[in-house]
């Protein structure tokens, strides 16, 4: 059976609740209240968690000194460009930042599998990304590196859903092929083999251009 898209996330939880012996349900309620109030949370790896976490998302707790490690949340610069882009993309113009309560969200966390589709409705994959600046042979921690450039001028891995960067503006080139999230998913079998006869594989890449993205094409503080 083919595994549906899901993104592994780690969300820090409130220290005083953990030390009081709160249940997973209570910890999630605290996190989810922030998501509902702010439209999302910027996580430690700078991904944005946008949906309230459900217990059915393979939730696990890292709630002691043996399974967790101290972490200091930095403040992410969040200006008009970020507010406009992420407000339009996800409806998250001003997600919560843990830095506002850094002493309470400094170690313990939960993991979960967020089943949100990787692309938003209408977004298309335009190209595979082969290089960022001088960096080639990009590897994603998921070990299924499929980093793509999309019609929303962002880079993400279609192997795990992790967002890498957002370009300040679209690339100045024309792309002949655009692949939807649904088309991408149906093009491969359970073992990752291409089964869509209408898509051409070029050097292991699915009927797409490949691009090298200049490092100066990225805003300095867009989730990286």
N, C-alpha and C positions, 0 to 999 in steps of 0.2 A: 504494500500500500504506500502510495506516495505521500511523503510528509508535507503538510501545507506550510506556507510561509509563516515564519514567526521569528521575532527578534529577541535574543537573550538580553535582559536588562537587569541591572543591579540598582536598587533604590535604597538610599540610607533611611533608617527609621529612628524615631525619637529616643534618645538615650534614657530619659527619665521613665518612659514607658517600659523599656526593656528591663531596666533595673528594678521596676516594680512588679516584674513578672507578667506583663501584659500578654495576652494571646495574640496569635498571628492576625486574627480578625480585627483586634483593636489597633494593632500596628498599621494594618492596611487602611483602616478607617481614617487614621491621621494623615497618611500619605494621600489618600484619595480626596480628602477634604481640600488639600492644597491644589490638587489637579483641577478640581471643580471650580475653585475660587479664582485660580490664576490661568487656567487654560492649559496647564502643563507644568512640568518640573524639569530643570536642567540637571541631568545626572552627572555623576563624577567623571564619566568619559565624554561628557558634553553632548550626549544624545538628548533629545527631548521626549520625555514620557508624556503622552497626551491623553491617554485613556485611563480611567480608574482601573486599578488592578483587581482581577477576579481570582478567587481561590482555585478555579479550574485552570489557571495558567501555569501549572506545575510550580507552585510557589514553594520556595525553601528559605529557611532562616539561617542567618549567620550572626548569632546573638550572644556569643561569648568571646573571651579573649583568645581562645584556641582556633576559632574559625573566622575571625575577623582581624582587621588591622587598623590602627588609627589613620585618619585621613583628614586633611585640611582642604576644605572646598575653596577654590579661588573664586573671585568675582569675575564673571564673564561680562565684557563690555557689551552693552545692549543699547544701541542707538536707533535712530529713525530707520536706517536701512534694514536692520534686523527686525524691528517691529513690523515694518511694511512687508518684508519678504515672508516671514513666518506667520504673520497674521493672514496673509493671502493664501499661503500654502496649506496651513493646518488650522487656522483660526486660533493661533497662539502668539499674539503680539507681545505679551509680557509674561512669560513663564516664571514660576517661582524659582528663586536661587537660594540654595541652602546657606549661602554665606550670611544671610540675614539672621540665622540662628545657628551659627557655625558650631557652638559648643554643645548643641543638642544632637546634631547630625554629624558626628565626628568619627564614628567607627562602625556601629552595627548596621546591618543591611539585610535585605531580602532579595532573592533572585526570582525571576518569573519569565515566562515565554509570552511575549506580546504578539497576538495573532493578527495584528493590523497589516493589511497588504502593504508591500514595500513602496508602490507608486500610488499617487493620488489619481482619482478619476481624470481621464484625458491626458495624463502624462505619458510620454513615449520615451523609450530607450533609443538614442540616436547613435551611440558609438561605444566601443570598448576603450577603456583608458589604459594606455600602455606606459605612460610616463607622466610624472609631475615634476616639472623643472628638469633637473639633472638626475632625478631618481627614477630608475627603471626596475623592472621585475618586481612590481608592487606586490606585497603579501598582506592579506587580511588575516587577523587572528583566527578567523573561522576555518582557515585552511581550504576554503572553496572559493578562492579569490575570483570574483566576477565583477570588477569595478566598472561601472558604466557612467556615461554622461547622458543626461536626460533633457527633455524639452523644457524643464524648469531650471535649466543651467546649474544643476547640482551633480555631485559625484556620490554614488553609493554602491555598496556591494550587494549584488543580487543573490549572493550565496547566503547572506545572513541579515540583510536589511540595514546594516550600519551606514549612517551618513558620514561621509568623509569631509566634504567641503561644499561650499556654495560659491559659485563664481559671481563676481560683481556684475557681470553682464554676459549675455550669451556669446558663444564663440562665433567668430565672423566667418562662417563657412556654411555651405548648404549640405544637408544630409538627405540622401535619396530614400533611405529606409528608416521607418519608425516602428518600433515593436511595443505593443501594449503589455501590461503586466500579465494579463490573461494569456496572451499569445506566448510570452516567454515561458510561463509555467507549463502550458500544454505542449511545448516543443520538446520537452525532455521526459524520459521515462523515470522510473523509481531509482535507477542507478546513475542518473545524470547523462544518459546517452541521448543524442539528438534523434527524434523520431518524426519530426515534421519535414516531409519531403520537399516542401516549398521553400524552405530556408536553406540557403547555401552556407556551408562551413568553409571559412577561409582561414587556414592556419589555426584551426581549432576555435574560430570565432564565428558567431552565428549571423551570416549575411549582413554584417555591419561594417562600417568604417572603423578604423582605430585612430585614436587621437593622442597626441602628447600635449599636455596642458602646461603653459608657462606658469611658474610659481607666482609671478607678479600679477597673474590674473585673479588672485584670490584676495578678498578683504582680509586684513590681518587677524580679525577676531571672530570670524564666522565659524563657530563650533570646531575650532582646531587649535 
